[in-house]
């Protein structure tokens, strides 16, 4: 049996981290579709992820993207890629959808209770964008939330199936605001780790 112990960085600053960013879906997996615009989730998760990468780099944070173009990647491919890069944290970006067009809001997801504080930090900051709260969901069975080597969180930014949320998702200004709030969530989470 082998037990790997990964220690937290000596300095708890965003600049001491390697942040992996996973734009959800891609290639032959288009994800959800916009209710009015017919945009594909895979395109806008990539736009938001690129804004996040750009903002983190402007703050001198090291980043790694699971995809930078519209390509098909299986969950096994993504997991193996992430394990090879050994990030400090993982943020997976998605857009939500519902059969009811009145449902809207932001939600975050984690599998293991130890990662709840990270997902809660992101949710708290995203709510500052005046999004409705859809919740912080635990024990969530998502492939990329399975690895225990690094804290991880899935962020469902807003609902493509809701016209008001969809308008926000389409806005480049909103995409930049999401990036800033996620960065601030990282800062908040690190402060709690001290």
C-alpha positions as CSV (number, residue, x, y, z in Angstrom):
1,X,0.0,0.0,0.0
2,X,1.2,3.5,-0.8
3,X,-0.1,6.6,1.0
4,X,0.6,9.9,-0.5
5,X,0.5,13.0,1.7
6,X,0.2,16.3,0.0
7,X,1.0,19.3,2.2
8,X,-0.6,22.7,1.8
9,X,1.7,25.4,0.3
10,X,4.0,27.1,2.8
11,X,2.4,30.4,1.9
12,X,-1.3,30.5,1.7
13,X,-1.7,33.0,-1.1
14,X,-3.3,32.6,-4.5
15,X,0.2,33.1,-6.1
16,X,1.5,29.9,-4.3
17,X,-1.2,27.7,-6.0
18,X,-1.4,25.9,-9.3
19,X,-5.1,26.4,-10.2
20,X,-6.6,23.9,-12.7
21,X,-9.5,25.2,-14.6
22,X,-11.8,22.7,-16.4
23,X,-14.2,24.2,-19.0
24,X,-17.1,21.7,-18.9
25,X,-18.1,19.7,-22.0
26,X,-16.4,20.3,-25.4
27,X,-16.2,18.7,-28.8
28,X,-19.0,16.2,-29.3
29,X,-20.4,16.9,-25.8
30,X,-22.1,20.2,-26.3
31,X,-23.8,20.3,-22.9
32,X,-27.0,22.4,-22.4
33,X,-28.4,24.7,-25.0
34,X,-29.6,28.3,-24.4
35,X,-33.4,28.7,-24.2
36,X,-33.5,31.8,-26.4
37,X,-30.1,32.1,-28.1
38,X,-29.4,28.3,-28.7
39,X,-25.8,28.9,-27.6
40,X,-24.0,25.7,-26.5
41,X,-22.8,25.3,-23.0
42,X,-19.4,24.0,-24.2
43,X,-18.7,27.4,-25.9
44,X,-19.6,29.5,-22.9
45,X,-17.9,27.4,-20.3
46,X,-14.7,27.9,-22.4
47,X,-15.3,31.6,-22.6
48,X,-15.8,31.9,-18.8
49,X,-12.8,29.6,-18.2
50,X,-10.6,31.7,-20.4
51,X,-11.7,34.9,-18.6
52,X,-10.8,33.1,-15.3
53,X,-7.4,32.0,-16.6
54,X,-6.7,35.6,-17.9
55,X,-7.7,37.1,-14.5
56,X,-5.7,34.7,-12.5
57,X,-2.6,35.2,-14.6
58,X,-3.0,39.0,-14.2
59,X,-2.8,38.3,-10.5
60,X,0.4,36.1,-11.0
61,X,-1.4,32.8,-10.2
62,X,-0.2,29.7,-12.0
63,X,-2.9,28.0,-14.0
64,X,-3.6,24.9,-16.1
65,X,-6.6,24.5,-18.4
66,X,-7.9,21.0,-19.3
67,X,-8.9,22.4,-22.7
68,X,-8.3,25.7,-24.5
69,X,-10.3,24.8,-27.7
70,X,-13.4,23.0,-28.6
71,X,-12.2,19.4,-28.3
72,X,-13.6,16.1,-27.0
73,X,-12.2,14.9,-23.7
74,X,-13.5,12.0,-21.7
75,X,-13.7,12.3,-17.9
76,X,-10.9,9.7,-17.7
77,X,-8.7,11.8,-20.0
78,X,-9.4,14.9,-17.9
79,X,-8.7,13.0,-14.6
80,X,-5.4,11.6,-15.9
81,X,-4.4,15.0,-17.2
82,X,-5.1,16.6,-13.9
83,X,-3.3,13.9,-11.9
84,X,-0.3,14.4,-14.1
85,X,-0.3,18.2,-13.5
86,X,-0.9,17.8,-9.7
87,X,-2.8,21.1,-9.2
88,X,-3.4,22.7,-5.8
89,X,-7.1,23.1,-6.6
90,X,-9.5,22.4,-9.4
91,X,-12.4,24.6,-10.6
92,X,-14.8,23.0,-13.1
93,X,-17.0,25.5,-14.9
94,X,-20.5,24.5,-16.1
95,X,-23.8,26.1,-17.0
96,X,-27.0,24.6,-15.5
97,X,-30.3,23.7,-17.2
98,X,-33.7,22.8,-16.0
99,X,-37.0,21.6,-17.5
100,X,-38.6,24.6,-15.8
101,X,-37.7,28.0,-17.2
102,X,-38.4,29.7,-13.9
103,X,-35.5,28.0,-12.1
104,X,-32.4,30.1,-12.0
105,X,-29.3,30.9,-10.0
106,X,-25.8,29.8,-9.1
107,X,-24.8,26.6,-7.4
108,X,-21.6,24.9,-6.4
109,X,-20.9,21.2,-5.9
110,X,-18.4,19.1,-3.9
111,X,-18.1,15.4,-3.2
112,X,-16.1,15.3,0.0
113,X,-16.9,17.2,3.1
114,X,-13.3,18.5,3.4
115,X,-13.8,20.4,0.2
116,X,-17.1,22.1,1.2
117,X,-15.4,25.2,2.4
118,X,-13.9,25.8,-1.0
119,X,-17.3,25.4,-2.8
120,X,-19.0,27.6,-0.2
121,X,-16.4,30.4,-0.7
122,X,-17.1,30.4,-4.4
123,X,-20.9,30.4,-3.8
124,X,-20.7,33.2,-1.4
125,X,-18.8,35.4,-3.8
126,X,-20.9,34.5,-6.8
127,X,-24.0,35.6,-4.9
128,X,-22.5,39.1,-4.9
129,X,-23.4,39.2,-8.6
130,X,-27.1,39.3,-7.6
131,X,-27.6,35.7,-8.8
132,X,-30.3,33.7,-7.1
133,X,-28.9,31.0,-4.8
134,X,-29.5,27.5,-6.0
135,X,-27.3,26.0,-3.3
136,X,-24.0,24.3,-2.3
137,X,-24.5,20.6,-2.9
138,X,-22.4,17.9,-1.2
139,X,-21.8,14.3,-1.9
140,X,-22.1,15.2,-5.6
141,X,-21.2,12.3,-7.9
142,X,-19.2,14.1,-10.7
143,X,-16.1,12.3,-12.1
144,X,-13.7,15.3,-11.6
145,X,-14.8,15.6,-8.0
146,X,-13.6,12.1,-7.3
147,X,-9.8,12.6,-6.9
148,X,-8.8,13.4,-3.3
149,X,-5.3,14.7,-4.2
150,X,-6.5,18.3,-4.5
151,X,-9.6,20.3,-3.3
152,X,-12.1,20.7,-6.2
153,X,-15.3,22.3,-6.9
154,X,-17.8,22.4,-9.8
155,X,-19.4,25.8,-10.3
156,X,-22.7,25.9,-12.2
157,X,-22.6,29.6,-13.0
158,X,-26.2,30.1,-14.0
159,X,-29.1,28.5,-15.9
160,X,-29.1,28.5,-19.7
161,X,-32.7,27.4,-19.5
162,X,-33.8,30.7,-17.8
163,X,-34.0,33.8,-20.0
164,X,-32.7,36.2,-17.4
165,X,-29.7,34.0,-16.5
166,X,-29.0,33.3,-20.2
167,X,-28.7,37.1,-20.8
168,X,-26.1,37.3,-18.1
169,X,-24.2,34.3,-19.5
170,X,-24.1,36.0,-22.9
171,X,-22.5,39.2,-21.5
172,X,-18.7,39.5,-21.7
173,X,-18.9,41.9,-18.7
174,X,-20.6,39.2,-16.6
175,X,-18.0,36.6,-17.7
176,X,-15.3,38.9,-16.4
177,X,-17.2,39.4,-13.1
178,X,-17.5,35.7,-12.6
179,X,-13.7,35.4,-13.0
180,X,-13.1,38.1,-10.4
181,X,-15.6,36.5,-7.9
182,X,-13.9,33.1,-8.3
183,X,-10.5,34.7,-7.6
184,X,-12.0,36.4,-4.5
185,X,-13.4,33.0,-3.4
186,X,-9.9,31.5,-3.6
187,X,-8.6,34.3,-1.4
188,X,-11.5,33.8,1.1
189,X,-10.9,30.1,1.3
190,X,-7.2,30.5,1.8
191,X,-7.8,32.9,4.7
192,X,-9.9,30.3,6.4
193,X,-7.1,27.7,6.0
194,X,-4.6,29.7,8.0
